[in-house]
Amino acid sequence: MALRDSRGLLVAETRPDPEPGPGQVRLRVSACGVCRTDLHVVDGDLAGHRPAIVPGHEIVGVVEAIGPGVSGRRIGERLGAAWLAWTCGECRYCREGRENLCDRAEFHGWTRDGGYADVVVADDRYCFSLPATLPDAECAPLLCAGLIGFRAWRMACAGRTVETLGLYGFGAAAHLLAQLAVWHGQQVYAFVRQGGDDAAALALELGCAWAGPSGQAPPAPLDAAILFAPVGELVPEALRAVRKGGAVICGGIHMSDIPAMPYEWLWGERVLASVANLTRQDALDYFPLAERAGVRPRVTLYPQDRANEALDDLRAGRFTGAAVLLPDTPRG
């Protein structure tokens, strides 16, 4: 499914299977998660880099072709490919171990074709083994929603004791992170959109201590808060909910403008920061931890030819948890 329609809709295309180049593998896609970043690509919030891009970066597939120079892979092996598709290895950020900030980074579903397809070519160095205990559809959301939540969580907890954690926007990333944080012993407070009764119910089912509408004060001060909702107006609300010395981490790649606010809401050594993309080390650290914690995504399945419907349902908040596309799967 490629982005060609002038209305911002995906259109089915038939293309020859791409051949993997040096250092690459071709994956036969078995599942691809539907991420809010895909919406930002389709809706034009993120500037387009190439015409007719194929979205999708929560890719689960099996190796069906191996390019020159790849060792240690076998045909039929299951791998995951995430948002980060390639980095230069030479810029300052790469040299400092912060490849997520690489000046020339490439990304599946934005600068390179992604997983809303039957096959995808990926750099072998940016593919990961996946938890054996999870089926394909449940692995897919871990590859971005899980990873970006994990990176945001580690930043929120860095240098401080976090006993109370607020999650703003209880969608794919938050429902995965909530499970990890509860397992870690933290009290999690889930903030949902107005009318988000299903999301609130899921939050409580997953062990959150409280769930309520965004804009409402939590029942206790927060040690840290993570914003997954791309709504800038929530930043001042989160800062007001966080105690002195706490952190507010913005977990999205795109957000509406943050309104002006009194400096006193930031004062008290509160920290406001963002996370950007992810690193390969994030994945190597996260997948075993998520497996030990028993993290299990709640997924709504769509056949690939209903990708536009899945994106529209995500935009409107019509499902809880995560959505996953299954190529060539006749589901109603």
C-alpha positions as CSV (number, residue, x, y, z in Angstrom):
1,M,0.0,0.0,0.0
2,A,1.7,3.2,-1.2
3,L,0.8,6.8,-0.4
4,R,-0.3,8.2,-3.8
5,D,-3.8,9.4,-3.4
6,S,-4.2,13.2,-3.3
7,R,-6.6,12.8,-0.4
8,G,-3.9,11.3,1.8
9,L,-5.2,7.7,1.2
10,L,-3.1,4.7,0.5
11,V,-3.5,3.0,-2.8
12,A,-2.7,-0.7,-3.6
13,E,0.1,-1.2,-6.0
14,T,1.8,-4.2,-7.6
15,R,5.5,-4.0,-7.8
16,P,8.3,-6.5,-8.5
17,D,9.8,-8.0,-5.3
18,P,12.9,-5.9,-4.5
19,E,16.2,-7.8,-4.4
20,P,18.3,-7.4,-1.3
21,G,21.6,-5.5,-1.8
22,P,24.8,-5.9,0.1
23,G,24.2,-6.2,3.8
24,Q,20.4,-6.5,3.3
25,V,17.7,-9.2,3.7
26,R,14.3,-9.5,2.2
27,L,11.5,-10.2,4.6
28,R,8.2,-11.8,3.8
29,V,6.0,-9.6,6.0
30,S,3.8,-11.6,8.4
31,A,2.5,-8.6,10.4
32,C,3.0,-4.9,10.5
33,G,1.8,-2.6,13.3
34,V,-0.2,0.6,12.7
35,C,1.6,3.4,14.5
36,R,0.6,7.0,15.1
37,T,3.8,8.0,13.2
38,D,2.3,6.4,10.1
39,L,-0.6,8.8,10.6
40,H,1.9,11.7,10.7
41,V,3.4,10.5,7.4
42,V,0.1,10.0,5.7
43,D,-1.4,13.2,7.0
44,G,1.6,15.2,6.0
45,D,2.7,16.3,9.5
46,L,6.1,14.9,8.6
47,A,7.6,16.2,5.4
48,G,7.6,13.6,2.6
49,H,11.0,12.4,1.5
50,R,10.1,10.3,-1.6
51,P,7.0,9.8,-3.7
52,A,4.7,6.8,-3.2
53,I,6.3,5.8,0.1
54,V,5.1,2.5,1.6
55,P,4.4,3.2,5.3
56,G,4.9,0.9,8.2
57,H,7.8,0.4,10.6
58,E,6.6,-2.2,13.1
59,I,7.5,-5.1,10.8
60,V,7.6,-8.8,11.6
61,G,8.6,-11.1,8.8
62,V,10.6,-14.2,7.8
63,V,13.8,-14.1,5.8
64,E,13.2,-15.2,2.2
65,A,16.3,-13.8,0.5
66,I,19.8,-12.8,1.7
67,G,22.0,-10.2,0.1
68,P,25.8,-10.3,-0.3
69,G,27.9,-9.9,2.9
70,V,25.2,-11.0,5.3
71,S,26.3,-13.8,7.6
72,G,24.5,-15.7,10.4
73,R,21.0,-15.5,8.9
74,R,19.0,-18.3,7.5
75,I,16.0,-18.6,5.2
76,G,12.8,-18.8,7.2
77,E,14.2,-17.0,10.3
78,R,11.8,-14.6,11.9
79,L,13.0,-11.1,12.4
80,G,11.7,-7.7,13.3
81,A,12.5,-4.3,11.6
82,A,11.7,-1.1,13.4
83,W,11.6,2.7,12.6
84,L,15.4,3.1,12.4
85,A,16.5,1.6,9.1
86,W,20.1,2.9,8.8
87,T,22.6,5.2,10.3
88,C,25.9,6.6,8.9
89,G,28.1,5.4,11.8
90,E,30.3,8.5,11.2
91,C,28.6,11.6,12.5
92,R,29.1,12.9,16.0
93,Y,25.9,11.3,17.3
94,C,26.8,7.9,16.0
95,R,30.3,8.1,17.4
96,E,28.8,9.1,20.8
97,G,26.5,6.1,20.9
98,R,23.4,8.2,20.1
99,E,22.6,6.8,16.6
100,N,19.0,7.7,17.1
101,L,20.1,11.3,16.4
102,C,22.2,10.5,13.3
103,D,22.3,13.4,10.9
104,R,21.7,11.1,7.9
105,A,19.5,8.4,9.5
106,E,16.9,6.6,7.4
107,F,13.6,5.3,8.5
108,H,11.3,2.5,7.4
109,G,8.0,3.9,6.2
110,W,9.2,7.4,5.8
111,T,12.5,7.6,3.9
112,R,12.5,3.9,2.9
113,D,9.6,1.7,2.0
114,G,8.1,0.0,5.0
115,G,5.9,-2.9,6.0
116,Y,2.5,-2.2,4.6
117,A,3.5,-4.7,1.9
118,D,4.0,-8.3,1.2
119,V,7.8,-8.0,1.3
120,V,10.3,-5.4,2.5
121,V,14.1,-5.1,2.2
122,A,15.9,-4.2,5.3
123,D,19.5,-3.7,6.4
124,D,20.4,-6.8,8.3
125,R,22.2,-4.8,11.1
126,Y,18.9,-3.1,12.0
127,C,16.8,-6.3,12.2
128,F,16.1,-8.1,15.5
129,S,15.3,-11.4,16.9
130,L,11.9,-11.3,18.6
131,P,10.5,-12.9,21.8
132,A,9.7,-16.5,21.0
133,T,6.7,-16.5,23.3
134,L,4.8,-14.0,21.3
135,P,3.0,-14.6,17.9
136,D,3.7,-12.3,15.0
137,A,0.8,-9.9,15.6
138,E,1.8,-9.4,19.2
139,C,5.4,-8.8,18.4
140,A,4.7,-6.0,15.9
141,P,3.6,-3.3,18.3
142,L,6.7,-3.9,20.4
143,L,8.9,-2.6,17.5
144,C,7.9,1.0,18.0
145,A,5.1,1.5,20.5
146,G,7.1,-0.7,22.9
147,L,10.5,0.6,22.1
148,I,9.7,4.3,22.2
149,G,7.8,3.8,25.4
150,F,10.8,2.0,26.9
151,R,13.2,4.7,25.8
152,A,10.9,7.4,27.2
153,W,10.5,5.5,30.5
154,R,14.3,5.1,31.0
155,M,14.7,8.9,30.4
156,A,11.9,9.6,32.9
157,C,13.5,7.4,35.5
158,A,17.1,8.6,34.9
159,G,18.5,10.2,38.1
160,R,15.3,10.1,40.1
161,T,13.2,7.6,42.0
162,V,9.9,7.2,40.2
163,E,7.1,5.7,42.3
164,T,4.2,7.5,40.6
165,L,4.2,7.7,36.8
166,G,1.6,9.5,34.7
167,L,0.9,8.3,31.1
168,Y,-0.9,10.9,28.9
169,G,-2.6,9.3,25.9
170,F,-3.4,5.6,26.7
171,G,-2.9,4.0,23.3
172,A,-0.4,1.5,21.9
173,A,2.7,2.8,23.6
174,A,1.1,3.5,26.9
175,H,-0.7,0.2,27.3
176,L,2.6,-1.6,26.7
177,L,4.7,0.6,29.0
178,A,2.0,0.5,31.7
179,Q,2.5,-3.3,32.0
180,L,6.3,-2.9,32.3
181,A,6.0,-0.1,34.9
182,V,3.5,-1.9,37.0
183,W,5.7,-5.0,36.9
184,H,8.5,-2.8,38.0
185,G,6.5,-1.7,41.1
186,Q,5.4,1.8,40.0
187,Q,2.0,3.2,40.5
188,V,0.7,4.2,37.1
189,Y,-1.9,6.9,36.5
190,A,-3.5,6.8,33.0
191,F,-4.8,9.9,31.4
192,V,-7.3,9.3,28.5
193,R,-9.1,11.5,26.0
194,Q,-12.6,12.7,26.8
195,G,-15.0,9.8,26.3
196,G,-12.2,7.3,26.4
197,D,-14.0,4.9,28.7
198,D,-12.6,1.8,26.9
199,A,-9.1,3.1,27.3
200,A,-9.6,3.8,30.9
201,A,-11.1,0.4,31.5
202,L,-8.1,-1.2,29.8
203,A,-5.7,0.8,31.9
204,L,-7.3,-0.4,35.1
205,E,-7.4,-4.0,33.8
206,L,-3.6,-3.8,33.2
207,G,-3.0,-2.7,36.7
208,C,-2.9,1.1,36.6
209,A,-3.8,2.7,40.0
210,W,-6.1,5.3,38.4
211,A,-7.5,6.3,35.1
212,G,-9.2,9.6,34.2
213,P,-9.5,12.3,31.6
214,S,-6.5,14.4,30.5
215,G,-6.7,17.7,32.2
216,Q,-7.8,16.3,35.5
217,A,-5.4,16.3,38.4
218,P,-4.1,12.9,39.4
219,P,-4.9,11.6,42.9
220,A,-1.2,12.1,43.9
221,P,1.7,14.1,42.7
222,L,3.7,12.5,39.9
223,D,7.4,11.7,40.0
224,A,7.4,11.7,36.2
225,A,5.0,11.9,33.3
226,I,5.3,10.7,29.7
227,L,3.2,12.2,26.9
228,F,2.2,9.9,24.1
229,A,-0.7,12.1,22.9
230,P,0.5,14.5,20.3
231,V,-1.2,17.4,22.0
232,G,1.0,20.3,23.1
233,E,-1.7,21.7,25.5
234,L,-1.0,18.7,27.7
235,V,2.6,19.7,28.4
236,P,1.7,22.5,30.9
237,E,-0.9,20.1,32.5
238,A,1.7,17.5,33.0
239,L,4.2,19.9,34.4
240,R,1.6,21.0,37.0
241,A,1.0,17.4,37.9
242,V,4.7,16.6,38.4
243,R,6.4,17.3,41.8
244,K,9.6,19.3,42.1
245,G,12.6,17.4,40.6
246,G,10.3,15.4,38.3
247,A,10.3,14.9,34.6
248,V,7.9,15.3,31.7
249,I,9.0,13.4,28.6
250,C,7.3,13.9,25.3
251,G,7.3,10.6,23.4
252,G,6.0,11.5,20.0
253,I,7.8,12.5,16.8
254,H,5.2,15.3,16.2
255,M,3.1,17.4,18.5
256,S,0.9,20.4,18.2
257,D,2.3,23.7,19.6
258,I,3.0,24.0,23.3
259,P,1.1,27.0,24.7
260,A,2.8,29.8,26.7
261,M,2.8,29.0,30.4
262,P,4.2,30.6,33.6
263,Y,7.8,29.7,34.3
264,E,6.8,28.6,37.8
265,W,5.3,25.5,36.4
266,L,8.7,24.4,35.1
267,W,10.7,25.8,38.1
268,G,11.7,23.5,40.9
269,E,14.2,21.6,38.8
270,R,11.5,20.0,36.8
271,V,12.7,18.6,33.5
272,L,11.0,18.8,30.1
273,A,12.5,16.7,27.4
274,S,11.7,14.7,24.3
275,V,12.8,11.3,23.0
276,A,13.7,10.8,19.4
277,N,13.6,7.6,17.5
278,L,15.4,4.7,19.1
279,T,18.7,2.8,19.0
280,R,19.5,-0.8,18.3
281,Q,20.6,-1.1,21.9
282,D,17.1,-0.1,23.1
283,A,15.7,-3.2,21.3
284,L,18.4,-5.5,22.7
285,D,17.6,-4.3,26.2
286,Y,13.8,-4.1,25.8
287,F,12.7,-7.4,24.3
288,P,14.1,-9.6,27.0
289,L,12.8,-7.3,29.7
290,A,9.3,-7.2,28.1
291,E,9.3,-11.0,27.9
292,R,10.3,-11.3,31.6
293,A,7.6,-8.8,32.6
294,G,4.9,-10.6,30.6
295,V,4.1,-7.7,28.4
296,R,1.3,-8.7,26.0
297,P,-0.1,-6.2,23.5
298,R,-3.9,-6.0,23.0
299,V,-4.3,-6.0,19.2
300,T,-7.0,-5.3,16.7
301,L,-6.3,-7.1,13.4
302,Y,-7.0,-5.7,10.0
303,P,-6.2,-7.2,6.6
304,Q,-3.7,-5.2,4.6
305,D,-6.3,-4.0,2.1
306,R,-8.1,-2.2,5.0
307,A,-5.0,-0.1,6.0
308,N,-6.9,3.1,5.4
309,E,-9.6,2.0,7.7
310,A,-7.1,1.0,10.4
311,L,-5.5,4.5,10.1
312,D,-8.8,6.2,10.3
313,D,-9.8,4.1,13.3
314,L,-6.5,5.1,15.0
315,R,-7.1,8.7,14.2
316,A,-10.6,8.6,15.8
317,G,-9.6,6.4,18.7
318,R,-12.0,3.6,17.8
319,F,-9.9,0.8,19.3
320,T,-7.9,0.3,22.4
321,G,-4.3,-1.1,22.5
322,A,-2.7,-1.4,19.1
323,A,-3.7,-2.2,15.5
324,V,-1.9,-4.6,13.3
325,L,-2.1,-5.3,9.6
326,L,-1.9,-8.9,8.4
327,P,-1.0,-9.2,4.7
328,D,-3.2,-11.4,2.5
329,T,-5.3,-12.4,5.5
330,P,-9.0,-12.5,4.8
331,R,-10.5,-11.2,8.0
332,G,-13.7,-9.3,8.4
